Amino acid sequence: MLNKTCYEFIDALASKAPIPGGGGASALAVSIGVALGCMVGNLTIGKKKYADVEEDILELLRKSKALIDRTNKLVQDDAEAFEPLSKAYSLPSETEQQRINKEKTLQKALIRATIVPLEIAECCLEGLKLIEQYAKKGSSLVISDAGVGAVLCKSALQGAKLSVLINLKLMKDETLKKELQSRIAAIEAEGLILADKIYQDVEERICS
Amino acid sequence: MLNKTCYEFIDALASKAPIPGGGGASALAVSIGVALGCMVGNLTIGKKKYADVEEDILELLRKSKALIDRTNKLVQDDAEAFEPLSKAYSLPSETEQQRINKEKTLQKALIRATIVPLEIAECCLEGLKLIEQYAKKGSSLVISDAGVGAVLCKSALQGAKLSVLINLKLMKDETLKKELQSRIAAIEAEGLILADKIYQDVEERICS
């Protein structure tokens, strides 16, 4: 999916094909946000002024690379999770047996279609934790880029949450539903506070 | 710049090359957000249930296409605005004449480097106004995608604002500085309220 040029990806999003959609766009936004953190890191290492945080930044860069690989893959996973869901919606439901079969197939597909954006949301939170460090330790010359990374990860978290909610709505397994609801709520609560803190700190550092 | 694959663009962001950076990433996030609005529109037209808003949606799609073309171009503009700024920073400043020349060149480059992210912020606001309509009139089956579009445009606005602020900080022309500060503050105030309203409405529509 990300082998497309950016132009092609934007066109594919805009088209009437439902994938890539909000989930894939959110996953891509995390990759973009964390990549900005990496830029801050890469413009910090090798500078005398920041020699004492060099090792920390190198470790952050390693973690960021792994996270970007994971979120890039989630763009594809989100598309793949949608396919069985889409197929389930179009199953016949004329006879009682067909209705039972359709509901069973739909419920199964819904689980994966909810787990993937939940994982995207987890990556947003992980990305924010990395960006918090880049914003603290990175070169002040490019501090605004860490702030942009933070707001992008925040928006991706809120975006992924909507994908979770829209799928949870149809889920019949109340125990699983509650568990997933509580997981996304916890990620959201932690992520939004962290993102706002990073952004505010960056804005203050710029304006001071 | 957007002729790169998404993978390449992410790598270019992450690298120590300062462009593309936060400004370009913000402009791209607007394109992605507005493209999600288009997807909602394209999945709404041609449906009997939404026949009465068909013309409105077609008009929204035309406006969105123009906006995406503009924000795509701003990714490149942001990179081009950075180059003279970067050159100005590296000018010699040993003699008095060199210092005067450097400051003059820097001040000139700062104006363009501030105007471009300001234009990106304007596009965010325009994008939010389009997405507001998609969220109101578009198919309820894909309403979450309009919500994702809204948060992406919001984050792009906040990101572009940081790029404006970091450049304004060094600007010496106090009259122009105040004018640009007041413009970004006005765009931000209107955009954040609108984005939060769209997101809240979408969340309520999903959960109701």
Interface residues (C-beta under 8 A of the other chain):
Chain A: M1 L2 N3 K4 T5 C6 Y7 F9 I10 D11 L13 A14 S15 K16 P18 G21 G22 A25 S26 L28 A29 S31 I32 G33 V34 A35 L36 C38 M39 N42 L43 S64 I68 N72 V142 I143 S144 D145 G147 V148 G149 V151 L152 K154 S155 Q158 G159 L162 S163 L165 I166 K169 Y199 V202 E203 I206 C207
Chain B: M1 L2 N3 K4 T5 C6 Y7 F9 I10 D11 L13 A14 S15 K16 P18 G21 G22 A25 S26 L28 A29 S31 I32 G33 V34 A35 L36 C38 M39 N42 L43 S64 I68 N72 V142 I143 S144 D145 G147 V148 G149 V151 L152 K154 S155 Q158 G159 L162 S163 L165 I166 K169 Y199 V202 E203 I206 C207
